[in-house]
Amino acid sequence: MDAFMLRQVLLVLHLSGLVLMVGTTVTELVMFRSFVGLLKKQDKAAVSLFGLMSGLGRILLAGGVVLALSGIGLTIISGGVYFQQLWLQVKLGLILLLPLNGLLVGSPRMKQLRNSLLAEGVGPSLGVQPAVTKLTRFHSVQLAVFLTIIILAVFKFT
């Protein structure tokens, strides 16, 4: 396989990883909003939906691994020529923000929500509301970061 073909394959993998991550984040947001609606109605289906929502992290992780490995491959094949460009430096910083936001905000709030559901059952409660608010903000930040990364990758501001 020549260098051009390898670059094209890596680009396809890179975009596939990005699509997996963004798609999973959007899916998680839609499911989360449905979950909150069911929670307000005290519908027991909220617990099932929460279980489904919790499993999306594996897909997100798989997309992140594909994205990272293909990004490393693209860097190697290009000889690191883009590292000197500001758009890539900003993009890499934003990419690091995604898992950091997930670890510091998303995961703890999902655990808090899970614990509240187990302790209090299905229904709107004061213990659940702070987690819901922070998770809504978390999803908005994640999507804004993804959008910024895509804009930087397409326009490659110099």
PEBELTA-V531783 format. One record per pair of residues at least 6 apart in sequence whose C-alpha atoms are under 8 Angstrom apart, sorted by the first residue. I is the first residue (numbers start at 1). J is the second residue. Records with the same first field share a line. If there is no record, write none. Layout:
# PEBELTA-V531783
I=J + J
This chain:
# PEBELTA-V531783
3=77
7=74 + 77
10=70 + 71 + 73 + 74
11=70 + 74
13=66 + 67 + 70
14=66 + 67 + 68 + 70 + 71
15=67
16=63 + 66 + 67
17=62 + 63 + 64 + 65 + 66 + 67
18=63 + 64 + 67
19=63
20=59 + 60 + 62 + 63
21=59 + 60 + 61 + 63 + 64
22=143 + 146
24=56 + 59 + 60
25=60 + 139 + 142 + 143
26=143
28=53 + 56
29=136 + 139
31=49 + 53
32=50 + 53
35=46 + 49 + 50
36=46 + 132
38=44 + 45 + 46
39=46 + 122 + 123 + 124
40=123 + 124
41=123 + 124
42=122 + 123 + 124
43=122 + 123
44=122
46=122
47=117 + 122
75=81 + 82
82=88
83=89
85=158
86=157 + 158
87=152 + 153 + 156 + 157 + 158
88=152 + 153 + 156
91=149 + 152 + 153
94=145 + 149
95=145 + 149
98=142 + 145
101=138 + 142
102=138
105=134 + 135 + 138
106=135 + 138
109=131 + 132 + 134 + 135
110=131 + 135
112=128 + 131
113=128 + 131 + 132
116=127 + 128
117=128
